[in-house]
Amino acid sequence: MNLSIIEPPKLVTTILEIFAIDLRSMHDADHLWRRRKSQGVAVSTTPEHLPPGRASVMGYWLTEGSPSIQTVSAASTPYHIRVSSTIESLQEPTSLGVEGSVGVGRATLSANLKGPHGELRVTIGESSAVVVASAATWLALSEPTLLAIFQCWRFHATDATLDRLTSDARGDLKHASMAALSSFRQRSRLLSNTDCIRDLLLDLPHFAGPLTDPHAFLSTENQVDAYETLANKLHLEQWSESIDERAEGVEDTYASVTEKLNEFRNFLGASGLEILIIAILLVDLAINMLGYLKYE
C-alpha cells in the first residue's frame, strides 16, 4: 500500500499541506538538525539543493504549501502532511484516507488531542499523515503534533533499516562464530553493515530525546503537555524501547563479526609472515646447496 499521497475525505477544507525531505542521508545537511532546537534553522544556512523551508529536530526538511501553490513536487518529497478542517465535525480515522499496515506489525496510528480551541485528530502512516483540526486549534498545537508525526516517521524508517540489518545478521551469524576466507571476501558488506548499525545507535538517543526531555525540543509547557499526551496515546516510548532492543541485538552480532574479521586478518598476516620467513630460509638453503655442489 502506497501511503505517500493521501486523498482528502469529503466535506473537508484543506488548511495547509506540508512536504518533508529526509535529511539523515544528506551529510551536508547534518548541521541543520543534529542540534536540540524546536524552531528549525534559518534558510540562509541551508544547502542550495534544498527548497525554502525549515528543519525538524527529527531530521526532516519542511516545506509548506497549499493545494494551489505547491512549493515542492510530491515526486521529490515522499513525506506528506495534510492539515484539514471538516465543515461539520471531525471524521473517523477510516475516512481520512490512511489505511493499511506499516512498520513492524504496527498499524496506522491515530490519536485525538484536546486543545484550547477544539479537538485535533492526527492519523499517521509510514510516510504520510492527516491532521483534522480547526485553524485556531492547529496554530496552538502544530509544534507538538509535528514533533510526534516526525518521530513516528523516524521510528518507521528505523524499523525498516533494522528489518534489513536483522535479516542480514541472521545470515551472517556464521561469520560471527568463526571467520573464514568467505568472510574475508565479504568484508566490505559486513563492515558496511557494522558502520550502519553503529551510526544508527549514535542517532537513537537523539530520536528518542523528546520522550525523556521534551522541554529541550518544545518552547512552552502547553506544547510539552500536548506532546506527552500524543506520545502516550501513540505508544512512542514502548516503540522506542523495542527499537533499542532490536538495535542492540544487531550491533552485538556485527561487533562479533568485526572481531572475528580482525582476528582472521591478523592470522593471515602472521601466516603470510611465517610463509615469507620459510621461503627466505629455503632460498638461503638452496643457495648454500648450490654453492656446495659447485665446489664438489
C-alpha positions in Angstrom: 0.0 0.0 0.0 1.5 3.3 -1.1 0.8 5.8 1.7 2.9 8.7 0.4 -0.1 10.6 -1.1 -3.3 10.9 0.9 -6.6 12.0 -0.7 -8.7 14.2 1.4 -12.1 13.0 2.5 -15.4 14.6 1.6 -16.6 17.7 3.5 -13.0 18.8 4.2 -11.3 22.1 3.7 -7.6 21.9 3.4 -5.8 24.4 5.6 -2.2 23.5 4.8 0.0 20.9 3.1 3.5 20.2 4.4 6.0 18.3 2.3 9.1 16.8 4.0 12.5 15.6 2.8 14.6 13.2 4.9 17.9 14.9 5.8 19.6 12.0 7.6 21.4 10.7 4.4 22.5 14.2 3.4 25.8 14.7 5.1 26.0 18.4 4.1 22.7 19.0 6.0 23.8 17.5 9.3 24.2 20.9 10.9 20.6 21.7 10.2 19.0 19.1 12.6 21.7 17.5 14.8 21.1 20.1 17.4 18.3 20.4 20.1 16.2 23.2 18.7 12.5 23.3 18.2 12.3 26.3 15.8 14.3 25.0 12.9 17.2 26.7 11.1 17.3 29.9 9.0 17.1 29.3 5.3 20.3 31.2 4.7 22.3 28.3 6.3 20.8 25.6 4.1 22.5 23.8 1.2 21.5 25.2 -2.2 19.7 22.0 -3.3 17.1 22.3 -0.6 13.9 24.5 -1.2 12.9 27.3 1.2 11.8 25.8 4.5 13.0 24.8 7.9 14.4 21.8 9.6 12.8 19.5 12.2 14.9 18.1 15.0 13.9 14.6 13.8 15.9 15.2 10.6 13.3 16.3 8.1 13.3 19.5 5.9 9.8 21.0 5.9 8.3 23.0 3.0 4.8 24.4 3.5 2.3 24.8 0.6 -1.3 24.8 -0.3 -3.4 22.9 -2.8 -2.9 25.8 -5.3 0.7 26.6 -4.5 2.9 23.6 -4.1 6.5 24.6 -3.4 8.0 21.1 -3.9 6.7 18.3 -6.2 5.4 15.2 -4.5 7.8 13.1 -6.7 10.8 14.6 -4.9 9.4 14.6 -1.4 8.0 11.2 -0.3 6.7 12.6 3.0 3.5 14.5 3.2 1.2 16.0 5.8 -2.3 17.4 5.0 -4.0 19.6 7.6 -7.7 19.9 7.1 -10.8 21.1 8.9 -14.2 19.5 8.4 -17.3 21.5 7.8 -19.3 19.7 10.4 -17.2 17.6 12.7 -14.1 15.5 13.0 -14.0 12.4 10.8 -13.3 8.9 11.9 -9.8 7.6 11.2 -11.0 5.2 8.5 -12.4 8.2 6.5 -9.1 10.1 6.5 -7.6 8.2 3.6 -4.9 6.4 5.6 -5.3 2.7 5.6 -3.2 -0.5 5.6 -0.4 -1.6 7.8 3.1 -0.2 8.1 6.3 -0.8 10.0 7.0 -3.9 12.1 3.5 -5.1 13.0 2.3 -1.6 13.6 -1.0 -0.5 12.0 -1.6 3.1 11.0 -1.5 5.2 14.2 -4.2 7.7 15.3 -4.9 9.9 18.3 -7.1 12.7 19.5 -5.9 15.7 21.3 -7.9 18.4 23.0 -6.7 22.0 22.5 -7.8 25.4 23.7 -9.9 26.0 20.6 -11.2 22.5 20.0 -10.1 18.9 19.2 -7.4 17.7 16.9 -7.2 14.3 15.4 -4.0 13.0 13.8 -3.6 9.8 11.7 -0.1 8.8 10.8 1.1 6.4 8.2 4.6 5.3 7.2 5.4 8.4 5.1 2.2 10.5 5.4 -0.2 12.0 7.9 -3.6 13.7 8.0 -4.4 16.2 10.7 -8.1 17.3 11.2 -8.5 20.4 13.3 -9.7 24.0 13.0 -7.2 26.7 12.0 -7.0 28.0 15.6 -6.5 24.6 17.0 -3.7 23.8 14.5 -2.0 27.1 15.3 -2.0 26.2 19.0 -1.0 22.5 18.7 1.1 22.4 15.5 4.6 22.1 17.1 3.9 19.1 19.4 1.8 17.5 16.7 4.5 17.8 14.1 7.1 16.5 16.6 5.0 13.4 17.2 4.5 12.8 13.5 8.2 13.2 12.6 9.1 10.9 15.5 6.7 8.2 14.2 8.2 8.6 10.7 11.7 8.3 12.1 10.8 5.2 14.1 9.2 3.7 11.0 12.4 4.4 9.0 14.5 2.9 11.8 12.4 -0.2 11.9 12.8 -0.6 8.2 16.6 -0.3 8.5 16.6 -2.8 11.4 14.5 -5.2 9.3 17.2 -5.3 6.7 20.1 -5.5 9.1 18.4 -8.2 11.2 17.8 -10.3 8.1 21.5 -9.8 7.1 22.6 -10.6 10.6 20.8 -14.0 10.7 22.8 -14.9 7.6 26.0 -13.5 9.0 25.9 -15.5 12.3 28.4 -18.0 10.8 30.9 -15.1 10.3 30.4 -14.1 14.0 31.3 -17.5 15.3 34.3 -18.2 13.1 35.7 -16.1 10.2 37.0 -17.8 7.1 38.1 -16.9 3.6 34.4 -16.4 2.6 34.1 -13.9 5.5 37.2 -12.0 4.2 35.8 -11.9 0.7 32.6 -10.3 2.1 34.3 -8.0 4.5 33.2 -4.8 2.6 29.5 -5.7 3.0 30.0 -6.9 6.6 31.9 -3.7 7.6 29.3 -1.6 5.8 26.5 -3.2 8.0 28.7 -2.6 11.1 29.0 1.1 10.2 25.3 1.3 9.5 24.2 -0.1 12.9 26.8 1.9 14.8 25.6 5.1 13.0 22.0 4.3 13.9 22.9 3.6 17.5 24.5 7.1 17.7 21.3 8.7 16.5 18.8 6.7 18.5 19.2 8.8 21.7 18.5 11.9 19.7 15.4 10.4 18.0 14.1 9.3 21.4 15.1 12.5 23.1 11.7 14.2 23.2 10.4 11.2 25.2 12.9 11.8 28.0 13.4 15.6 27.8 10.6 17.2 25.8 11.4 20.7 27.2 14.6 20.6 25.1 12.5 20.3 22.0 9.5 22.4 22.7 9.2 26.0 23.8 6.2 26.1 26.2 4.7 24.0 28.9 1.4 23.7 27.0 3.3 22.3 24.0 5.1 19.8 26.3 1.8 18.6 27.8 0.3 18.2 24.3 3.3 16.2 23.1 3.3 13.9 26.1 -0.4 13.2 25.6 0.2 12.3 22.0 3.3 10.2 22.8 1.3 8.3 25.4 -1.6 7.6 23.0 0.7 6.6 20.2 2.8 4.4 22.5 6.0 6.0 21.4 8.0 5.1 24.5 7.3 1.4 24.0 8.2 1.7 20.4 11.5 3.4 21.2 12.3 0.6 23.7 11.6 -2.0 21.1 13.9 -0.3 18.6 16.6 -0.1 21.2 16.4 -3.9 21.9 16.4 -4.8 18.2 19.4 -2.5 17.5 21.4 -3.9 20.4 21.0 -7.4 19.1 22.1 -6.5 15.6 25.0 -4.5 17.0 26.2 -7.4 19.1 26.2 -9.7 16.1 28.3 -7.3 13.9 30.6 -6.5 16.8 31.4 -10.2 16.9 31.8 -10.3 13.1 34.2 -7.4 13.2 36.2 -9.0 16.0 36.4 -12.3 14.0 37.4 -10.4 10.8 40.2 -8.7 12.7 41.4 -12.0 14.2 41.3 -13.6 10.7 43.2 -10.7 9.2 45.9 -11.0 11.9 46.0 -14.7 11.3 46.5 -14.2 7.6 49.2 -11.6 8.3 51.0 -13.8 10.7 50.7 -16.8 8.3 52.0 -14.7 5.5 55.0 -13.6 7.6 55.7 -17.2 8.5 55.5 -18.3 4.9 57.8 -15.5 3.9 60.4 -16.4 6.5 60.2 -20.1 5.5 60.6 -19.0 1.8 63.7 -17.0 2.7 65.2 -19.9 4.6 64.5 -22.2 1.7 66.1 -19.8 -0.8 69.1 -19.5 1.5 69.3 -23.2 1.9 69.1 -23.7 -1.9 71.9 -21.1 -2.5 74.1 -22.9 0.1 73.5 -26.3 -1.5 74.3 -24.9 -5.0 77.5 -23.4 -3.6 78.4 -26.7 -2.0 77.7 -28.7 -5.2 79.7 -26.2 -7.3 82.9 -27.0 -5.3 82.4 -30.7 -5.2 
